Amino acid sequence: MKRIISWAIRRIPRQYLQLFSGPARNIAALFYRGNQVYCPVDDRTYRKFLPYGRIHPRANALCPGSLTLERHRLMWLYLKEKTNFFTKEHRVLHVAPEICFIPLFEKMKNLDYTTADLDSPWAKIKMDLHHIPFADHTFDVIFCNHVMEHVEDDIQCMRELYRVLKPGGWAIIQSPVYAIAQTYENPLLTHPVEREIAFGQRDHVRKYGKDYGKRLQSAGFTVKEDDYVKHFTPQQIRWYALMEDEIIYFCEKK
């Protein structure tokens, strides 16, 4: 069974795994009842979270109830504490929307909420991120997480997000960032196995380095690389099951 789960996680895109996870998710949530870890998104405690990862599964990563990963729980806490997302009226664009957030954001009275993606079964608008079908200065807030490592021209996609963001608006644009100085790209690597070895996943086309923030800046954004996770004590990091080195890339259009 572990081999089947591992194979599915590696080979099947996460959004499609989520599509068929309903009954299993409910059973898993009951099985993992406890009070050792806490998911702030579904406001429930568990004895532990599920392992998750394409090549090297991370222990205690995936909440069985909400399907949040470490980055989702951190982002939720960040939005609550450091933004006015839950209190002010916003027009929001959510690219490659995560199922853990969609039903919650759709219910929020202060949001005019649009989901969009090229492939996601959850998105209401089908769009290519290289050519966003919205006018300049349309959205107050944009979420686009773990997308840029998949697209052909990430700088063009970043420019498009900047274009449709209103002056004074902000975006959170997360991607996996590795402990390398420069982003690694090689367009000659086209086979899924080659890409998995080089970039960490079969459908990734680059591996971001510490210059990720500068790439976002090149599209026009004012970027704050917020080490918000350092705000938490070791006990809180274990309680929320966060990654200790996660950076929030908070991008503003001045």
LINHUBEL-V505131 format. One line per field, one symbol per residue. burial: # if it has 9 or more other C-alpha atoms within 8 Angstrom, else .. A space follows every 50 residues. Layout:
burial: ???
//
This chain:
burial: .....#.###....####......##.##..###.######...###### ####.....############.########....##...########.## ##..#....##.#####..#..#..##.#..#....############## #..#############..#######.#.....#........#.###..## ##.##########.###.#####.#.###..#....#######...#### ###.
//
